[in-house]
């Protein structure tokens, strides 16, 4: 479960049981192209990590419709699950954000996964970058994030 007390919203899911927002079943968006995708992201507290994340963002922002930053990885993933966002990426969210948020996305019909360092450039990231996306843009979004991570290291 992920709770947003400011909005009075509770998202929850269980394996095989679907994803729910305040008792109503939710599903990811049906967006089919990255140029129409509204994307969420987050930034690290460490300045050097933010520099890399900014470089990644520069590679992503001109490909997608727009970028949003709300400040909670778990809530960003839930926004993908209910169609408020079409995709999300972040370097190294905490395990509690990734665990709850990714299950909710998957149960809403989306894709949520970690891109482990071997997928990304060697030595680029010490920890995983997580993505979540509506199913129709997931493959293209994954490729975009890997490409952006490589460019951020140059």
C-alpha positions, 0 to 999 in steps of 0.5 A: 500500500502507498498512502498520500495523506495530502490527497486522501488517497490510498493505493494498494495491490496484491499479486494477482489481485489488481491495483486499487485507489480508494476502492476503485480499480486502476489501470495504466494509460493507453498512451502509445508514443513517447512524444505523447508521454508525460514522465515523472522523475526524481532527484538524489540529495547528493549534488554529484548524483543530481548532476548526472540526473540533470544530464539524463534529463536533458536527454529525455526531455526533448523526446517526451511530452513533458516532465514532472517531479512530485518528490515521492518515488512510490507516489510517482509509480502510483501515478503511472498505475492510475494513468496520471503519468505515462512513465517514470524513472529514477536512479536508486529509489529506496527499496520501500518505494520501489517494492510497493510502487512497482507491484501497484504498477504491474497489477495496473497492467504496466511495466516496472523494473530495475535497470541493473548496472550491467544494462547501463554503462559500466560504472555509470551508476552504483545502484539501480535505475528504476522505470515504470511505464504504460505497456505500449511505451515501455520498450521505447522508454526503457531504451530511452533511459538506457541511452540517456544514462550512457549520454550522461556519462560522456 
